[in-house]
Amino acid sequence: MVDARGLRCPIPVLRLAKAAAGAADGAEIEVWATDPAAEPDIRAWARMRGHTFLGAAPLEATKHDDDGDHRAAVVVKVRVSRST
C-alpha cells in the first residue's frame, strides 16, 4: 500500500512506481491519494507500463490539508505485470 495522501502530482505515481519495481508479478498495490489528478495519472502510468488498472473508489478516511480543510481521498488499485 502506498499512502500518498496530501501529496501532489507526480509524487503519488513516483511512489507507486517504486513500490511496483519491488513487487512480484500479479501483486496488487493500493494507492491512497487526495490529489484529484492521482487516478487519471495512475491509470495512464499503468497503461504505459503494461500493468493492469483495477479501479478506483472513495476512501472513507480523510486528511487535513495545510489549511485545515478536509479533502476526499481515493484508493486506486493496480496489478503488477512483469510480462512485456
C-alpha positions as CSV (number, residue, x, y, z in Angstrom):
1,M,0.0,0.0,0.0
2,V,1.3,3.5,-0.9
3,D,-0.1,6.3,1.3
4,A,0.2,9.4,-0.9
5,R,-2.5,11.4,0.9
6,G,-1.6,15.1,0.9
7,L,1.0,14.7,-1.9
8,R,0.7,16.3,-5.3
9,C,1.5,15.1,-8.8
10,P,3.8,13.5,-9.7
11,I,4.7,12.1,-6.2
12,P,1.8,9.5,-6.0
13,V,2.9,8.0,-9.3
14,L,6.5,8.0,-8.4
15,R,5.8,6.3,-5.1
16,L,3.7,3.7,-6.9
17,A,6.5,3.1,-9.5
18,K,8.9,2.5,-6.7
19,A,6.6,0.0,-5.0
20,A,5.8,-1.8,-8.3
21,A,9.6,-2.1,-9.0
22,G,9.9,-4.3,-6.0
23,A,6.6,-6.2,-6.3
24,A,6.1,-9.7,-7.6
25,D,4.2,-10.4,-10.8
26,G,0.5,-10.3,-10.1
27,A,0.9,-8.3,-6.9
28,E,-1.9,-5.8,-6.3
29,I,-0.9,-2.3,-5.0
30,E,-3.3,0.2,-3.5
31,V,-2.5,3.9,-3.6
32,W,-4.3,6.2,-1.2
33,A,-4.3,9.7,-2.6
34,T,-6.0,13.1,-2.2
35,D,-4.7,14.7,-5.3
36,P,-7.6,14.7,-7.9
37,A,-5.0,14.0,-10.7
38,A,-3.9,10.8,-9.0
39,E,-6.5,8.5,-10.5
40,P,-6.0,9.6,-14.2
41,D,-2.2,9.7,-13.7
42,I,-2.1,6.2,-12.3
43,R,-4.4,4.9,-15.0
44,A,-2.1,6.3,-17.7
45,W,1.0,5.1,-15.9
46,A,-0.4,1.5,-15.6
47,R,-1.3,1.5,-19.3
48,M,2.1,2.8,-20.4
49,R,4.0,0.3,-18.2
50,G,1.9,-2.8,-19.1
51,H,0.2,-3.1,-15.6
52,T,-3.5,-3.5,-15.0
53,F,-5.5,-0.6,-13.6
54,L,-8.1,-2.3,-11.3
55,G,-10.1,0.7,-10.5
56,A,-10.6,3.5,-8.0
57,A,-13.1,4.1,-5.2
58,P,-13.6,6.7,-2.5
59,L,-11.6,6.1,0.7
60,E,-13.5,6.9,3.8
61,A,-10.5,8.3,5.7
62,T,-9.8,11.9,5.1
63,K,-6.8,14.0,5.9
64,H,-6.5,17.7,6.7
65,D,-4.5,19.7,4.2
66,D,-2.2,22.6,5.2
67,D,-5.2,24.9,5.5
68,G,-7.1,22.6,7.8
69,D,-9.7,21.6,5.2
70,H,-10.8,18.1,4.8
71,R,-10.1,16.6,1.3
72,A,-11.7,13.5,-0.1
73,A,-9.3,10.6,-0.6
74,V,-9.4,7.9,-3.2
75,V,-8.0,4.4,-3.3
76,V,-6.6,3.3,-6.6
77,K,-5.6,-0.3,-7.3
78,V,-3.1,-1.6,-9.8
79,R,-2.0,-5.2,-10.6
80,V,1.7,-5.5,-11.5
81,S,2.6,-7.4,-14.6
82,R,6.2,-8.5,-15.4
83,S,5.4,-9.8,-18.9
84,T,6.1,-7.4,-21.8
